[in-house]
Structures are given as C-alpha cells and as structure tokens.
C-alpha cells in the first residue's frame, strides 16, 4: 500500500511523493490525517533545504496535525480505531516532521511510535472540529510560555510579532481574562487579525514611534531608582525575534516587569544589563510544550473563545504547493491549513 507524503529535497524543493504506508508495531498507532497546519519552522526548513544538517535523503515535514486512529498496535492501551485525536510530535521516541527520516505530518497517514493516551495521543472532544483542534500545537507553544511567566488577568501586556504564534498568544491571554494587550507588528494585516482576536491596541512601529504609542496607551510609572518615567506594562512577550525590539523592551520596561521570549533569534542580542539589574527585570525563555496539550484542548473547546483571526486559509492536499506559497506571504496569511481527508 502506498500513500502521499510531502518530502523536502533541498531549498524550496518540496514534493508530494508516493511512499509506503506505515504499519503499526506492537506499541504504535497509525493515524489517518484529516488536516494539518503549516508552521513557521516548516518554512524555515524549506528555506534552508534541510533539518538540523544537510542530508542526501529527502526529509518529511509537518508536525501540526489532527486525524483519526486507523491502526492500533497490540500492546497499546486505551486507544481505539476510529478515535479522533491530535498528536504531540515530540513525545516518546517521536520527532515527527522535525528530523524523523521517515515520518511527518504532511501525509495521508502517520506512524506514532510508543503511542500513549494523554502523552503522545490526545483525544479530541466530539464537539471540537478538526480545523480547530489542529491549532493545539501552535497555541501550546505560547501557553507554555504564559505558564512559565505566570501570566494573570491583571497583567498589562505588550506582544511583539503577530504571526501565527503571536496570534495564538493573544487568544490564550484573552481566555485567561487579560484585558490590556498591545500588539506590535510592521504588517497591518497581521495587526488587524490581532485586533479580531482581542488586542485592545495595535501599533505599527514603521508608522508611529513605539515607546510614545505605548506611553499613550498604558501611561507611565517612575523608576524607583532613577525616577525616569517607564511604560506601565508588566509583561512583554517576544514573538518577533527582532533584537532591536528586545533591546527597546529592556529600556522601556518598568521595575519588576517580565520579558518572555518565544521567538527564535538568529543572531545574538546585546542587552543593557544595567537596566536589567536596577529594574529587577525577569527575562524568561520558553521552548516547546511539555505538558500543555490538555489545557489547550480544553481552551479550544470553549466556544466563547474567538479564533477566526488565527486561521486564514484552507487548501486541499493536492494544492499543497499553493498552500505552502500562501503560508510564506505574511500580508495575506495567518495559519494555513491543508485538508487531507
């Protein structure tokens, strides 16, 4: 039996190949993919032409997916054929779409090794559509960071970068009851999506001076040491990966503010450590989502949560090239989904 799978051959060389359909071992399950999402890391892998280091073999991509259990290994417990699920791509021995030489989520079927309920395989509630459930992985990236920095309803938040991860953070903040959220981006279409998701202020620093706009929105409080007026925000979230914004956040931040870094910075960033010291700033990095899937699935299942601004386009699998091209256009797209079955 053969199936369709997207594989990366080199820089911007993605092909839909016919490959052997996976078979479940005793501890594995095979999932029939219903829908998958295209992630910013997939775009980066395609630009580079490889994952980690160059390989002579084509590499499968895709780690955001939802579908139905198709086959269950004999030693697997509590998972049944026909169950609707989302997959944690990094649990057990899995590295789905992020370096596994054989298995990726941009496919008709996917093997999940060492399958365990509520660890690598998570059931989708009956009322939750695949198109919403597939957002679990990207939203979990931000929710893990919010958990690490203990985001609360009383926080006054500045978020840099309104790509899919940043938009998911806006949705998660609103779900936590945070009301004061300013989103910063240089692309107006992204800012409008952030507004749809609940941001009460949007700022394009290419059109207005950032610190002045934030002071006008949130007001200022004096520094305890210098008396200098500082932006009255408690939490800065970096989803942009632009060093200059991070540097500016350290300068603008009030005493005891927190700075959460969710973005990947491609170059080292020099920060004013005197400001970090005298203002007692807390800078926290966040990677992946070790335990957040159940929390995010419950959040996505709340029909009061507005998510329409996060998902921009859907394509059928045979139009994958169009879908991937759209995902690379930040003016038109947010999260791009591909329907498989």
PLY file of the C-alpha trace (Angstrom):
ply
format ascii 1.0
element vertex 341
property float x
property float y
property float z
element edge 340
property int vertex1
property int vertex2
end_header
0.00 0.00 0.00
1.19 3.49 -0.89
0.28 6.95 0.42
1.07 10.58 -0.35
3.70 12.35 1.75
5.42 15.73 1.37
9.21 15.48 1.48
11.95 18.11 1.39
14.72 17.55 -1.19
16.56 20.87 -0.93
16.00 24.63 -0.61
12.34 25.31 -1.55
12.18 21.86 -3.18
9.12 20.18 -1.68
7.48 17.25 -3.49
4.43 15.09 -2.88
5.81 11.54 -3.12
4.23 8.12 -3.13
5.75 6.26 -0.18
4.93 3.03 1.68
2.02 3.36 4.08
3.21 2.93 7.69
2.34 -0.16 9.69
1.91 -0.08 13.46
4.31 -2.07 15.58
3.16 -3.53 18.92
3.48 -0.18 20.75
2.49 2.14 17.88
-0.58 3.59 16.25
-1.20 4.79 12.71
-3.30 7.93 12.32
-5.28 8.81 9.21
-4.57 12.54 8.90
-7.63 14.76 8.45
-5.98 18.18 8.48
-2.51 19.61 9.06
-1.15 23.09 9.63
1.91 24.75 8.13
4.28 26.12 10.79
6.91 28.83 10.60
9.55 26.18 11.34
8.40 24.30 8.21
9.01 27.49 6.21
12.49 27.79 7.73
13.31 24.15 6.98
12.25 24.71 3.36
14.36 27.86 3.05
17.41 26.01 4.39
16.71 22.83 2.47
17.29 20.59 5.48
16.53 19.99 9.17
19.50 20.26 11.52
22.15 19.42 8.92
22.14 18.65 5.19
21.06 15.13 4.27
21.37 13.22 0.99
17.91 11.74 1.64
14.60 13.61 1.33
13.10 14.52 4.70
9.38 14.51 5.59
7.91 17.65 7.13
4.88 18.53 9.24
4.19 18.33 12.98
0.78 20.05 13.42
-1.98 17.55 12.67
-5.30 16.06 13.70
-6.96 12.91 12.45
-8.49 9.55 13.24
-6.79 6.45 14.64
-6.51 3.96 11.78
-4.47 1.10 13.27
-3.51 0.19 16.85
-0.59 -2.00 17.94
-1.38 -4.99 20.11
0.39 -3.61 23.19
-1.23 -0.16 23.05
-3.81 0.53 25.76
-6.82 2.89 25.90
-6.57 3.99 22.24
-9.14 2.70 19.75
-9.53 2.63 15.99
-11.80 5.47 14.92
-10.83 7.77 17.80
-10.40 11.43 16.81
-7.01 12.68 18.05
-4.28 15.28 17.94
-0.66 14.18 18.15
2.17 15.52 20.30
5.05 15.33 17.81
7.90 15.18 20.33
6.83 12.63 22.93
8.37 9.20 23.35
10.79 8.41 20.55
8.92 10.63 18.08
10.42 13.59 16.24
7.56 13.92 13.79
8.36 16.35 11.00
11.35 17.78 12.85
14.08 15.34 11.87
12.46 11.90 11.65
13.81 10.45 8.40
10.58 8.58 7.58
7.53 10.09 9.31
5.99 13.55 9.01
2.55 15.08 9.39
2.28 16.37 5.80
0.92 12.97 4.75
-2.20 10.88 4.39
-1.17 8.58 7.25
1.27 8.95 10.14
3.01 6.45 12.41
3.15 7.44 16.09
5.75 5.39 17.95
5.34 4.44 21.62
1.74 5.66 21.49
0.30 6.54 24.90
-3.03 8.18 25.64
-2.70 11.72 27.02
1.05 11.66 26.42
1.59 11.43 22.67
-2.03 10.86 21.57
-4.78 13.17 22.82
-8.49 12.58 22.19
-10.48 15.39 20.61
-13.86 16.16 22.23
-16.81 15.29 19.99
-17.92 18.91 19.62
-14.45 20.16 18.56
-13.87 20.31 14.80
-10.59 19.06 13.33
-9.93 22.57 11.94
-9.93 23.98 15.45
-8.27 21.02 17.18
-5.29 21.18 14.80
-4.38 24.54 16.37
-3.45 22.72 19.60
0.27 22.50 18.81
0.90 26.13 17.78
-1.26 27.53 20.60
0.54 25.27 23.10
3.84 26.98 22.21
2.53 30.24 23.64
0.59 28.71 26.51
3.74 27.02 27.82
5.45 30.42 27.93
2.45 32.02 29.65
2.55 29.27 32.26
6.26 29.77 32.86
5.86 33.51 33.41
2.59 33.08 35.36
0.50 35.41 33.20
-2.52 36.70 35.10
-5.70 38.67 34.24
-4.21 41.76 35.87
-1.20 41.81 33.53
-0.75 44.67 31.07
0.87 43.06 28.05
2.95 44.19 25.08
3.32 41.49 22.44
5.88 41.80 19.64
5.03 39.90 16.45
1.54 38.97 15.20
2.38 35.85 13.23
0.55 32.59 13.99
2.35 32.04 17.31
1.73 35.62 18.43
-1.92 35.41 17.42
-2.28 32.22 19.43
-0.79 34.04 22.43
-3.37 36.83 22.07
-6.17 34.23 22.08
-4.68 32.50 25.14
-4.28 35.79 27.01
-7.91 36.69 26.34
-9.00 33.25 27.53
-7.12 33.90 30.80
-9.02 37.15 31.27
-6.25 39.56 30.29
-7.86 42.77 29.02
-4.94 45.11 28.32
-3.00 43.78 25.32
-1.00 45.89 22.86
0.30 44.08 19.78
3.26 45.41 17.77
3.99 44.46 14.15
5.02 46.20 10.93
2.39 44.38 8.83
-1.04 45.98 9.08
-2.91 42.84 8.01
-1.40 40.93 10.92
-2.31 43.72 13.31
-5.92 43.60 12.15
-6.01 39.85 12.88
-4.68 40.56 16.37
-7.49 43.06 16.86
-10.04 40.44 15.78
-8.65 38.09 18.42
-8.99 40.67 21.18
-5.98 43.01 21.23
-7.21 46.38 22.52
-4.31 48.29 20.95
-2.32 47.66 17.76
0.87 49.53 16.90
2.88 49.63 13.68
6.33 51.00 14.65
7.03 51.76 10.98
4.27 54.38 11.20
4.49 55.66 14.78
7.14 55.82 17.47
6.77 52.71 19.59
7.56 53.99 23.07
5.40 57.09 22.61
2.49 54.93 21.46
2.85 52.60 24.44
3.06 55.51 26.87
-0.09 56.99 25.38
-1.87 53.64 25.73
-0.70 52.47 29.16
0.66 55.57 30.86
3.90 55.64 32.83
5.24 54.94 36.30
8.51 56.30 37.73
11.57 54.15 38.16
12.29 53.55 41.85
16.00 54.23 41.29
16.16 56.99 38.68
12.66 58.46 38.74
12.55 58.12 34.93
9.03 57.56 33.53
8.64 53.98 32.30
5.85 52.30 30.34
3.28 50.90 32.77
3.22 47.33 31.41
4.01 44.24 33.42
4.71 41.67 30.68
6.50 41.88 27.32
6.23 38.86 25.01
8.66 38.46 22.13
7.17 36.56 19.19
9.09 38.60 16.62
12.72 37.58 17.03
13.97 41.09 16.29
16.86 42.06 18.57
16.13 45.79 18.44
12.65 45.25 19.89
14.04 43.17 22.73
16.62 45.84 23.45
13.92 48.51 23.47
11.76 46.44 25.81
14.56 46.33 28.39
14.89 50.12 28.22
11.11 50.83 28.35
10.18 48.22 30.95
9.10 49.29 34.40
10.53 47.88 37.61
9.98 44.11 38.08
8.47 43.68 34.60
8.80 40.26 32.95
10.05 39.60 29.43
9.06 36.30 27.80
10.98 35.13 24.74
9.04 32.79 22.44
10.76 33.74 19.18
13.92 32.29 17.73
16.67 34.91 17.40
19.03 34.11 14.55
21.77 36.36 15.94
22.99 37.07 19.49
21.31 40.08 21.10
23.18 42.57 23.29
21.08 43.76 26.23
21.66 46.60 28.72
22.30 44.53 31.84
22.45 47.66 33.99
18.77 48.20 33.17
18.02 44.55 33.92
19.79 44.90 37.26
18.44 48.19 38.58
14.88 47.46 37.45
14.99 43.84 38.62
13.66 42.58 35.31
12.86 38.89 34.80
13.78 37.53 31.35
12.42 34.07 30.60
12.85 31.84 27.57
10.30 29.21 26.60
10.69 26.19 24.35
8.14 23.64 23.21
5.11 22.46 25.22
5.90 19.53 27.53
2.54 19.38 29.34
0.19 21.91 27.75
-1.88 19.85 25.28
-4.76 19.03 27.68
-5.00 22.67 28.79
-5.04 23.91 25.20
-7.60 21.35 24.03
-9.90 22.48 26.83
-9.34 26.09 25.80
-10.07 25.36 22.14
-13.21 23.54 23.20
-14.57 26.71 24.78
-16.89 28.04 22.09
-16.69 31.54 23.58
-13.05 31.77 22.50
-12.67 33.74 19.27
-10.15 32.14 16.90
-11.29 33.20 13.44
-8.42 35.67 13.06
-5.81 32.97 13.59
-6.81 30.68 10.69
-6.69 32.42 7.33
-6.73 29.80 4.55
-7.57 26.16 3.84
-6.43 24.09 0.84
-6.93 20.53 -0.32
-3.86 18.27 -0.20
-3.46 18.26 -3.99
-3.00 22.05 -3.79
-0.19 21.78 -1.24
2.20 23.94 -3.31
-0.36 26.77 -3.27
-0.86 26.33 0.46
2.87 26.48 1.18
3.28 29.56 -1.01
0.41 31.27 0.82
1.94 30.46 4.21
5.07 32.35 3.11
3.08 35.55 2.47
2.76 37.36 5.82
0.47 40.03 4.36
-2.20 37.55 3.28
-1.88 34.59 5.62
-2.01 33.63 9.25
-2.32 29.90 9.96
-2.71 27.95 6.71
-4.41 24.55 6.95
-4.42 21.65 4.49
-7.38 19.26 4.32
-6.30 15.66 3.73
-9.44 13.58 4.29
0 1
1 2
2 3
3 4
4 5
5 6
6 7
7 8
8 9
9 10
10 11
11 12
12 13
13 14
14 15
15 16
16 17
17 18
18 19
19 20
20 21
21 22
22 23
23 24
24 25
25 26
26 27
27 28
28 29
29 30
30 31
31 32
32 33
33 34
34 35
35 36
36 37
37 38
38 39
39 40
40 41
41 42
42 43
43 44
44 45
45 46
46 47
47 48
48 49
49 50
50 51
51 52
52 53
53 54
54 55
55 56
56 57
57 58
58 59
59 60
60 61
61 62
62 63
63 64
64 65
65 66
66 67
67 68
68 69
69 70
70 71
71 72
72 73
73 74
74 75
75 76
76 77
77 78
78 79
79 80
80 81
81 82
82 83
83 84
84 85
85 86
86 87
87 88
88 89
89 90
90 91
91 92
92 93
93 94
94 95
95 96
96 97
97 98
98 99
99 100
100 101
101 102
102 103
103 104
104 105
105 106
106 107
107 108
108 109
109 110
110 111
111 112
112 113
113 114
114 115
115 116
116 117
117 118
118 119
119 120
120 121
121 122
122 123
123 124
124 125
125 126
126 127
127 128
128 129
129 130
130 131
131 132
132 133
133 134
134 135
135 136
136 137
137 138
138 139
139 140
140 141
141 142
142 143
143 144
144 145
145 146
146 147
147 148
148 149
149 150
150 151
151 152
152 153
153 154
154 155
155 156
156 157
157 158
158 159
159 160
160 161
161 162
162 163
163 164
164 165
165 166
166 167
167 168
168 169
169 170
170 171
171 172
172 173
173 174
174 175
175 176
176 177
177 178
178 179
179 180
180 181
181 182
182 183
183 184
184 185
185 186
186 187
187 188
188 189
189 190
190 191
191 192
192 193
193 194
194 195
195 196
196 197
197 198
198 199
199 200
200 201
201 202
202 203
203 204
204 205
205 206
206 207
207 208
208 209
209 210
210 211
211 212
212 213
213 214
214 215
215 216
216 217
217 218
218 219
219 220
220 221
221 222
222 223
223 224
224 225
225 226
226 227
227 228
228 229
229 230
230 231
231 232
232 233
233 234
234 235
235 236
236 237
237 238
238 239
239 240
240 241
241 242
242 243
243 244
244 245
245 246
246 247
247 248
248 249
249 250
250 251
251 252
252 253
253 254
254 255
255 256
256 257
257 258
258 259
259 260
260 261
261 262
262 263
263 264
264 265
265 266
266 267
267 268
268 269
269 270
270 271
271 272
272 273
273 274
274 275
275 276
276 277
277 278
278 279
279 280
280 281
281 282
282 283
283 284
284 285
285 286
286 287
287 288
288 289
289 290
290 291
291 292
292 293
293 294
294 295
295 296
296 297
297 298
298 299
299 300
300 301
301 302
302 303
303 304
304 305
305 306
306 307
307 308
308 309
309 310
310 311
311 312
312 313
313 314
314 315
315 316
316 317
317 318
318 319
319 320
320 321
321 322
322 323
323 324
324 325
325 326
326 327
327 328
328 329
329 330
330 331
331 332
332 333
333 334
334 335
335 336
336 337
337 338
338 339
339 340
